[in-house]
């Protein structure tokens, strides 16, 4: 019997996050693997390419927009993007509040979505590292 036939959705901590389906939780946990191999949340963020890419040649005027690196697995970024869109559409707290605060402060919507995706990934790291279910008060 294969792993996918034995998978039980209620065993995934990530499925406790609003907007995360059991299948998405399984995919995220499969790509993350053992969270102990990442000494800090910044390492996990960099592994999936969710950190900003700074390009400064010294000759050009510095741009105010720094795109994401997009070095890691694209499927994970896609899933994080879709989770954040669901949370924004249904106004699921606390990630919606974070997104709203960024947009209200003048950030473009896609920049705010990218920052919210990063915050979601840091939350996932903390959940897996501490072996705790999602707690909206800790975000």
N, C-alpha and C positions, 0 to 999 in steps of 0.2 A: 504494500500500500504506500503510495507516494505522499510527500509532504503536503501537497495541496489537498489531498483527500482527507488528511488528518487535521487540517487547519480549523480551529474553532474561533469564530469572530469575537466571542466575548473574552478571549484571553489577551487581546491587544489593548494596551494602555492608550495607544494613539486614537483608538475609536471613541474615546471619551471626549475628544475635542469636538466642539460643535462644527458640523460641516464635513467631518472626515468619516467616510464610509469604511466598513471593515476591510473591503478589498484595497482601498487606498492605504489604509493603515498597514496592511500586510506588505504592500509594495514598498512603502517608505521604510519599514523595518528591515526588509530584505536588502535594500540598497545601503542602508546605514550599517547593517551588520552588528558587530559587537561595538557598542558605543564607548567602551573603555579604551579603544585604540585612539580616540580623540582626546587629548589632554585638556582641551578647552573648547567652548562653543565656537570660538573663532575658527578653529581648525575644521570643524564640521561645515561651517558656513563657507569656508574657502574650498573645501572638498567638492561642494556642489556648485561652486562658482557664483555664490550669492553676494560676494563682496564687490565693492566698486572698483573699477579699473581706472587708475590715474595715468594719464598720458601727458607728460610735460616735457617738451623738447627744449624749452628755454627760449625759443625764438617766437613761438606763437603765443598770443594772448590766452591765458588760462580760461577754459570753458567752465561755466557754472554747472554743466551737466556732466556727470561721470557715469558712463554706462556700467552695467554689471559685467563681470569677467566671463561668465558662461563657459567655464572650463569643465564643469562636472557633467553629470548625467542629465540630459535634457528632459527625460520623462519625469524626473523628480521635480525639476523646476516647473514643468507643466502642471503637475498635480498640486504643487504649492500655490501656483497661480489660480487654479480653479477653486481650491479651498478658500483662498482669500476673496475671490469674486463671490462665492456663495455667502461668505460671512458679511460682505459688504451689502449684497442684495437683500439679505434677510436681517441686516443690522444686528448680527450676533455679537454681543459683547465678549471680551474686552478688545478684540482685534478691530472691530468696527470703530470703537472710540479712538483707538490709536490712529487708524487711517483718517478719520474725520478731523482729528487734531492736526495732522500733517497737511491735509487739504485746506483747512481753515487758516493755517499759517502761511499759505501761499504756494505750497509745493504743487507741481503738476500731478494729476491723478495717477499716471503711470509710475512716477517716482514714489508716490505714497504707497502704491500697491507693492512695488519692489521692496520698500522698507518694511511693510507689513509682512511680506513673505519671509524676509530675514528674521523678523521678530518671531514669527511662527516656527521657523526652524530652530531658533535658540530655545524656544519653549519646548519643542520636541526633544531637543538635547537634554534639557533639564529633567524632563519627565522620565526619559530612559535612564539617565545617569543616576537619578535618585529613586528610581523604581516607584514612582507615584502616578496616580491618575491625574487628569487635568483638573486644576483648581483655578477658576477665573480670578480669585483674589491674589494669586501669586504672579500674574502676568503683568 
